[in-house]
Structures are given as structure tokens and as C-alpha cells.
Amino acid sequence: MGTSGTDLLMPTDAKYDSFEKDGIPVRALLEKFTATGVKNIVFVADACRSGEKNPFGTEVIKLTREASISLLLGCEPGGRSYELRNGRGALSHALTTLMRDKSLADDDTGALWMSHFAAEVKARVEELTADEKGVSNRQIPSVFCDKGQDVFLGAFVPFGVVGDADLERFSNDSLSVEIQVRNLF
């Protein structure tokens, strides 16, 4: 929820008349992330917004730039986010589809970089929503990712290089990171 001067993340059951009490200030969340000392942070906000009445994103853009955090917003502040006919949010659909697209990886290293990935996600969301809502009503994501401080998202390795033991270890490491993030709050 965008308010005068602050952006809030809202629980799904929040009521409009109590949003300031129920919301989590984005500033507080980003302060916790940066306090960890981690340097490669990507903040993605796939928020359902209804246009100018709710200009979420204005503060988060400013804060992430100050903290050198890569940012992908579902739409521009004051813009609209949509669900597709399949019932999924346009940004969520593009993110999950493109994360599996090996053609986005660097040809030499197999690396998937945030700057390239986010640009592809933005283009896909605009294409999908233009098809369903018309070009003038399409959803336009906002991307703020400086190539000079790009974030490595992962790598596609040749088939057969990673075995079951590697996948098990990766799964356990991912769970450990998730638990550490939850403990921040």
C-alpha cells in the first residue's frame, strides 16, 4: 500500500481502514536485509495495485537505490498489476516461466544475471498483459538493477553434471537460508 511518504506491505486479510496499523513498513524490512551485511540483494514486489489511488513503490525505489539493492516491481508506482486469464499474476507467471529458460543464461558461463533476467521479465509481462488488456492498458514493471553491481541469480549447468547428492545438498542449503531469513523477523 502506498501512502503519503511510506510504502507498506499488507497481509492479505488487511482492511483499508486499518492499513497503517496492519502494514509492514518496507523501510523496516529493507533495514533488516541490509543489516545482515549481505551485498547481493534482490527485492521483488508482486503487489496487486489499482492505480493512482495506491502509488506503492515510490519509497521502495528510493530506499533500494540508496542501499544498492536490485529491485523489480510488478508495475510502476501508480500503475496497475493484473492477473492473467489463467488466474496467476502476470509478474509471477513471467518470473516462474523465465527462471526455467536456459536461453537467458550467459553463453560462456551459464550464469543468469539479474539485469538481463529482469529486462526479460519486464518485456514478457508487458507482452502478456498487452495481449489481454490492450497495449495502452498493459502492465509495465519497474526494474532498477545497475549492471555495475549486478546480482548473480544462478547458473544452468549441462545435463548430467549435477547428481542427486548435489541436488540434496542444494535443497538443504536453500532450506537453511530460508530459516535464517525467517529468523530476521
Secondary structure as the mmCIF struct_conf table of DSSP 4:
data_model
#
loop_
_struct_conf.conf_type_id
_struct_conf.id
_struct_conf.beg_label_comp_id
_struct_conf.beg_label_asym_id
_struct_conf.beg_label_seq_id
_struct_conf.end_label_comp_id
_struct_conf.end_label_asym_id
_struct_conf.end_label_seq_id
STRN STRN1 GLY A 2 GLY A 2
BEND BEND1 SER A 4 GLY A 5
STRN STRN2 ASP A 7 ASP A 7
STRN STRN3 LEU A 8 LEU A 9
TURN_TY1_P TURN_TY1_P1 THR A 12 ASP A 13
HELX_RH_3T_P HELX_RH_3T_P1 TYR A 16 SER A 18
HELX_RH_AL_P HELX_RH_AL_P1 PHE A 19 ASP A 22
HELX_LH_PP_P HELX_LH_PP_P1 GLY A 23 GLY A 23
STRN STRN4 ILE A 24 PRO A 25
HELX_RH_AL_P HELX_RH_AL_P2 VAL A 26 ALA A 35
TURN_TY1_P TURN_TY1_P2 THR A 36 GLY A 37
BEND BEND2 LYS A 39 LYS A 39
STRN STRN5 VAL A 42 ALA A 45
STRN STRN6 SER A 50 SER A 50
BEND BEND3 GLY A 51 GLY A 51
TURN_TY1_P TURN_TY1_P3 GLU A 52 LYS A 53
TURN_TY1_P TURN_TY1_P4 PHE A 56 GLY A 57
HELX_RH_AL_P HELX_RH_AL_P3 THR A 58 GLU A 66
TURN_TY1_P TURN_TY1_P5 ALA A 67 SER A 68
STRN STRN7 SER A 70 LEU A 73
BEND BEND4 GLY A 74 CYS A 75
TURN_TY1_P TURN_TY1_P6 PRO A 77 GLY A 78
STRN STRN8 ARG A 80 ARG A 80
STRN STRN9 GLU A 83 GLU A 83
TURN_TY1_P TURN_TY1_P7 ARG A 85 ASN A 86
BEND BEND5 GLY A 87 ARG A 88
STRN STRN10 GLY A 89 GLY A 89
HELX_RH_AL_P HELX_RH_AL_P4 ALA A 90 LEU A 98
TURN_TY1_P TURN_TY1_P8 MET A 99 ARG A 100
HELX_RH_3T_P HELX_RH_3T_P2 LYS A 102 LEU A 104
BEND BEND6 ALA A 105 ALA A 105
TURN_TY1_P TURN_TY1_P9 ASP A 107 THR A 109
STRN STRN11 ALA A 111 TRP A 113
HELX_RH_AL_P HELX_RH_AL_P5 MET A 114 LYS A 133
HELX_RH_3T_P HELX_RH_3T_P3 VAL A 135 ASN A 137
STRN STRN12 SER A 142 PHE A 144
HELX_RH_3T_P HELX_RH_3T_P4 LYS A 147 GLN A 149
STRN STRN13 PHE A 152 ALA A 155
HELX_LH_PP_P HELX_LH_PP_P2 PHE A 156 PRO A 158
TURN_TY1_P TURN_TY1_P10 PHE A 159 GLY A 160
BEND BEND7 VAL A 161 VAL A 162
HELX_RH_AL_P HELX_RH_AL_P6 ASP A 164 ASN A 183
TURN_TY1_P TURN_TY1_P11 LEU A 184 LEU A 184
#
